Amino acid sequence: MKLPIYLDNHATTRCDPAVVEAMLPYLTETFGNAGSRNHAFGWAAQAGVDQAREQLADLIGADPKEIVYTSGATESDNLAIMGVARFYKEKGRHIITTNIEHKAVLDACHALEKEGFEITYLPVDTLGLVTAEQVSAAIREDTILVSVMHSNNEIGAIQDIAAIGAACHDKGVIFHSDAVQSLGKVPFDVAALNVDLVSISAHKMYGPKGIGALYVRRGRPRIRLEPMIFGGGQERGIRSGTHAVHQIVGLGKAAELAKAAFTNGEIERVTGLRDRLWSKLQAIDEVYLNGPVPGPQRLPNNLNVSLAYCEGEAMMMAIKDLAVSSGSACTSASLEPSYVLRALGVEVELAHTSIRFGIGRFNTTEEIDYAADLVASKVGWLRDMSPLYELVKEGVDLKSISWTAH
Amino acid sequence: MAYSDKVVDHYENPRNVGTLDKNAEDVGTGLVGAPACGDVMKLQLRISDDGIIEDAKFKTFGCGSAIASSSLVTEMVKGKSIEYAQGISNSTIAEELNLPPVKIHCSVLAEDAIKAAIADYQKKRASRLAAADASPKA
């Protein structure tokens, strides 16, 4: 077993060796510009781009013509939201989203507020979920777009986007969903889920960084977008720029492997590792689960727990053999704890002690056991050093103390 | 966060972790910070009648630099006078540990903890002296 152990697969994933193998010839042999229509180098590159489009479309049940390549999910989110807003602004200037979206959605919405759009940020429940009824109730005459992520990157909560999408379509509103964390982990079909726009990232599913895609529905309803990047007219003018052929080929291969994950036992294996980790961590005193209980409402590879009385950044230093992440303020530049956990109503004290585990294709049972044992021992070490734990053990109610906020 | 070797050393091998009897007359306890802010320090000093800090213990809930800051101050104040300890500023702590700007508040908290512990001791001592004055001479 090699240390440190990578358990931060929501942040990014290791490229699958098969992905790298697929990409390499496109850097050396098949290096042409896919836009060069009149020689063999261009044709070969175009064939790679086309094949990847089919592989990706196949993963989400789309038509290859509905795939637009982007530089990654941030651009996809931005393009979906800005693109719809600017194209349909005469129809209305109201957009609905949730308060646990990725910053690529939230900050795009904030930017639109400055352009005169009005945004409704729906609150989530204590598990991180919104309902179709909430969405439906928030839709107004001037609502043009709803954006709700399929699954959350911190707490793994999976929204009922089929119902949310149906509510949008009932009222003629376009529906965008960021599915970055879901692809290759939970089944995703654009028709069944009633989505019009879907953000996709390669590097969250064992592909390379710097490449992503936006699914753009072409029929019933046909979605139009105002482009954000102008130039050579690639991707039917929606996203200009020379195709990053090797990256695109990597995305395609990653999509093919993501689809295979549902039939080759990978999903069951990853789910088993996550459940094993959770059952071991549950044995520790005062460990709280953040987000839905492991099951159909939670990503199979996600675990997010608060280890009471152990500040998150200190915990990460203590378990430096593990690469994980924390919602603690001390790990963020803003010194505010995770806005996602706060939106769920997780107490700020507990938000500071949260640790997120993102399990992946390459993790082993041995690694999970090592991780669980290490966390358990370091919880003990940090609690022995924690004045809060000492007070609680003395029977003091921490809420009875008048703390000095600083 | 990329910390200095000193922070990592104090974090991994914290000095003087523990608890003194907070009810003892010669022990001053400072509890500063707030759980909601993500850091709480408890610093305890045992102080002799002639004002020398004979022992120092801490417990801290907080990030690596908060733990390191409190560990460092226990080392700095042990064997020193109250006056010396009161003169320790957050910038001394921050410089000693080479804290990044975003972690300066940890050193501020450590300074506050020293002052709070000494204030607690002095309050106890004052009420002890007052009680002694008030009691009838034998």
Chai-1 contact restraints between the chains, C-beta under 6 A:
chainA,res_idxA,chainB,res_idxB,connection_type,confidence,min_distance_angstrom,max_distance_angstrom,comment,restraint_id
A,E311,B,G38,contact,1.0,0.0,6.0,A-B,restraint_1
A,E311,B,F61,contact,1.0,0.0,6.0,A-B,restraint_2
A,E311,B,G62,contact,1.0,0.0,6.0,A-B,restraint_3
A,E311,B,C63,contact,1.0,0.0,6.0,A-B,restraint_4
A,E313,B,C63,contact,1.0,0.0,6.0,A-B,restraint_5
A,A314,B,C63,contact,1.0,0.0,6.0,A-B,restraint_6
A,A314,B,G64,contact,1.0,0.0,6.0,A-B,restraint_7
A,M317,B,Y11,contact,1.0,0.0,6.0,A-B,restraint_8
A,M317,B,G64,contact,1.0,0.0,6.0,A-B,restraint_9
A,A329,B,G38,contact,1.0,0.0,6.0,A-B,restraint_10
A,C330,B,G38,contact,1.0,0.0,6.0,A-B,restraint_11
A,C330,B,C63,contact,1.0,0.0,6.0,A-B,restraint_12
A,V348,B,A36,contact,1.0,0.0,6.0,A-B,restraint_13
A,E349,B,P35,contact,1.0,0.0,6.0,A-B,restraint_14
A,E349,B,A36,contact,1.0,0.0,6.0,A-B,restraint_15
A,H352,B,G38,contact,1.0,0.0,6.0,A-B,restraint_16
A,M385,B,V17,contact,1.0,0.0,6.0,A-B,restraint_17
A,M385,B,K59,contact,1.0,0.0,6.0,A-B,restraint_18
A,S386,B,F61,contact,1.0,0.0,6.0,A-B,restraint_19
A,P387,B,V40,contact,1.0,0.0,6.0,A-B,restraint_20
A,P387,B,K42,contact,1.0,0.0,6.0,A-B,restraint_21
A,P387,B,K59,contact,1.0,0.0,6.0,A-B,restraint_22
A,P387,B,F61,contact,1.0,0.0,6.0,A-B,restraint_23
A,L388,B,P35,contact,1.0,0.0,6.0,A-B,restraint_24
A,L388,B,V40,contact,1.0,0.0,6.0,A-B,restraint_25
A,L388,B,F61,contact,1.0,0.0,6.0,A-B,restraint_26
A,W403,B,A34,contact,1.0,0.0,6.0,A-B,restraint_27
A,A405,B,A34,contact,1.0,0.0,6.0,A-B,restraint_28
A,A405,B,C37,contact,1.0,0.0,6.0,A-B,restraint_29
A,H406,B,C37,contact,1.0,0.0,6.0,A-B,restraint_30
